[in-house]
């Protein structure tokens, strides 16, 4: 049971959505959502043969978190935290082979928010709220796994958005050109991302949100 004060982001979110670790049986819905966004909408992975699901060899070495719309029971958001595979690679490794991956490294990747939820509720931007919940869930998972930081390969505008959430990002100095359909190129930068500090008073609302997410994921 979630107890809230006022129309906080946590209250708005948990009124409409659930967030939890994905079970194996739910990964098909995750892969379909990823295909819809990454492949159909954004034009990524045009050189790969797929039907209506987007997945790769790293999904077996990942913890997947999903956001479910309570009314429809649809998966409307997802993200994964990936550990190195047997070849000591992370998802960014093929784009940046010069970056050495340690056994305890991890990467945040495949963040997706369903485009059907592009509205506002009680002054909260719903896509941004789902985005926030997913990244804060990674904070909870990393805390549970005793991980202090992870890699993330993103555009600079997303790095700025994560900074507003209270995450500390450090540029690693590497960047990669990611090919898309119709010869489009997206430039992404590799960052090391630290956990949100729980005593950072400026982000107290985010810290309360984290407490509710922790309860939803692990029950404590």
C-alpha positions in Angstrom: 0.0 0.0 0.0 1.4 3.4 -1.0 0.7 6.4 1.3 1.3 9.9 -0.3 1.2 13.5 0.7 -0.5 15.8 -1.9 -0.2 15.4 -5.6 3.4 14.3 -5.5 5.0 12.6 -8.6 4.9 9.3 -6.7 1.1 9.7 -6.0 0.3 10.5 -9.6 2.5 7.7 -10.9 1.2 4.9 -8.6 -2.4 6.0 -9.1 -2.1 5.0 -12.7 0.9 2.6 -13.0 2.7 -0.3 -11.3 6.5 -0.8 -11.5 8.2 -4.1 -11.0 11.0 -6.4 -12.1 9.9 -8.3 -15.2 9.3 -12.0 -15.1 10.5 -14.2 -18.0 6.9 -14.5 -19.3 6.6 -10.7 -19.6 9.8 -10.2 -21.7 7.8 -10.8 -25.0 5.8 -7.7 -24.2 9.1 -5.8 -23.4 10.6 -6.9 -26.7 7.5 -5.9 -28.7 7.5 -2.4 -27.1 11.2 -2.0 -27.9 10.6 -3.1 -31.5 7.8 -0.5 -31.8 9.9 2.3 -30.6 13.5 1.6 -31.5 12.8 -0.1 -34.9 9.6 1.3 -36.2 9.6 4.8 -34.8 13.3 5.6 -34.5 14.7 3.4 -37.2 17.4 1.7 -35.3 18.8 -1.8 -36.1 17.8 -1.6 -39.7 20.6 -4.1 -40.5 19.1 -6.8 -38.3 16.4 -9.2 -39.3 13.5 -9.1 -36.9 9.8 -9.8 -36.9 8.0 -7.7 -34.3 10.4 -8.1 -31.3 13.7 -6.4 -30.6 16.1 -8.4 -28.4 19.8 -9.2 -28.3 22.3 -11.5 -26.7 22.5 -9.2 -23.6 18.9 -9.7 -22.5 19.9 -13.0 -20.8 22.5 -11.1 -18.7 20.2 -8.3 -17.6 17.7 -7.2 -15.0 14.6 -5.9 -16.7 12.2 -3.4 -15.0 8.8 -2.6 -16.4 6.0 -0.1 -15.9 2.5 -1.4 -16.3 -0.6 0.6 -16.9 -3.1 -0.4 -14.2 -6.3 0.0 -16.2 -5.2 -1.9 -19.4 -2.4 -4.1 -17.8 -0.2 -3.1 -20.8 3.6 -2.7 -20.4 4.1 0.9 -21.2 7.8 1.4 -20.2 10.9 -0.6 -19.7 14.6 -0.5 -19.1 17.4 -3.0 -18.4 20.5 -3.2 -16.3 23.1 -5.3 -18.1 26.1 -7.3 -16.8 29.0 -8.3 -19.0 28.4 -11.4 -21.1 30.7 -14.4 -21.4 32.9 -12.4 -23.9 33.3 -9.6 -21.3 31.2 -7.2 -23.4 28.4 -4.8 -22.7 25.9 -3.5 -25.3 28.1 -0.5 -26.1 31.2 -2.7 -26.7 30.7 -3.2 -30.4 30.5 0.6 -30.9 33.4 1.4 -28.6 35.7 -1.7 -28.6 38.5 0.4 -27.1 36.7 0.7 -23.7 37.7 -2.1 -21.4 34.9 -3.8 -19.4 35.5 -5.0 -15.9 33.6 -8.0 -14.4 31.7 -5.7 -12.0 30.7 -3.1 -14.6 27.2 -2.8 -15.8 25.3 -0.8 -18.4 21.9 0.9 -18.4 20.2 0.5 -21.8 17.0 0.1 -23.8 14.9 2.7 -22.0 11.5 2.8 -23.7 8.3 4.8 -22.9 5.2 4.0 -24.9 4.2 7.0 -27.1 0.5 6.5 -26.3 1.1 8.2 -23.0 1.8 11.7 -24.1 -0.4 13.7 -21.8 -0.4 15.4 -18.5 -2.2 14.4 -15.2 -2.3 16.8 -12.3 0.4 18.9 -13.9 2.7 16.0 -14.3 4.1 15.1 -17.8 3.3 11.4 -18.0 6.2 10.3 -20.4 8.6 12.2 -18.2 7.1 10.6 -15.1 7.5 7.1 -16.5 11.1 8.0 -17.5 11.8 9.2 -14.0 10.3 6.1 -12.4 12.3 3.8 -14.6 15.6 5.5 -13.9 14.9 5.7 -10.2 14.1 2.0 -10.3 17.7 1.4 -11.6 18.9 3.3 -8.6 17.0 0.9 -6.3 18.3 -2.2 -8.2 21.9 -0.9 -8.2 21.6 -0.2 -4.4 20.4 -3.7 -3.9 23.2 -5.2 -6.0 25.8 -2.9 -4.2 26.7 -1.3 -7.5 28.1 2.3 -7.2 28.0 3.3 -10.9 27.3 2.1 -14.4 27.8 3.0 -18.0 25.2 4.6 -20.2 25.5 5.5 -23.9 23.2 8.4 -24.6 22.7 11.7 -26.4 23.7 14.8 -24.5 20.1 16.0 -24.1 19.3 12.8 -22.2 22.4 13.3 -20.0 21.0 16.8 -19.1 17.7 15.3 -18.2 19.3 12.7 -15.9 21.2 15.6 -14.3 17.9 17.2 -13.5 16.8 14.0 -11.7 19.8 14.2 -9.5 22.1 11.7 -11.1 25.8 12.5 -11.4 27.2 11.8 -14.8 30.9 11.8 -15.8 31.8 11.9 -19.5 34.1 9.1 -20.4 35.5 10.9 -23.4 34.2 8.4 -26.0 31.4 8.9 -28.5 29.8 6.8 -31.2 27.8 7.4 -34.3 24.8 5.1 -34.3 23.2 4.3 -37.6 19.5 4.6 -38.2 17.2 4.0 -41.2 17.4 6.3 -44.2 21.1 6.9 -43.6 20.4 8.9 -40.4 23.1 9.1 -37.7 22.7 9.8 -34.0 25.7 10.7 -32.0 25.8 9.2 -28.5 28.3 9.7 -25.7 29.5 7.3 -23.1 29.0 8.3 -19.5 29.6 6.8 -16.1 26.6 7.4 -14.0 26.6 7.5 -10.2 23.7 6.7 -7.9 21.5 9.4 -6.6 22.7 10.5 -3.2 19.9 9.9 -0.6 21.0 12.8 1.6 20.9 15.3 -1.3 18.2 17.7 0.1 17.6 19.4 -3.3 16.1 16.0 -4.5 14.0 15.1 -1.5 10.9 14.6 -3.7 12.9 12.1 -5.8 14.1 10.4 -2.7 10.5 9.9 -1.6 9.7 8.5 -5.0 12.6 6.1 -4.6 11.2 4.9 -1.3 7.9 3.9 -3.0 9.7 2.3 -5.9 11.8 0.3 -3.5 8.7 -1.0 -1.9 7.1 -1.9 -5.2 10.2 -3.8 -6.4 11.3 -5.5 -3.3 8.6 -5.0 -0.7 11.0 -3.3 1.7 
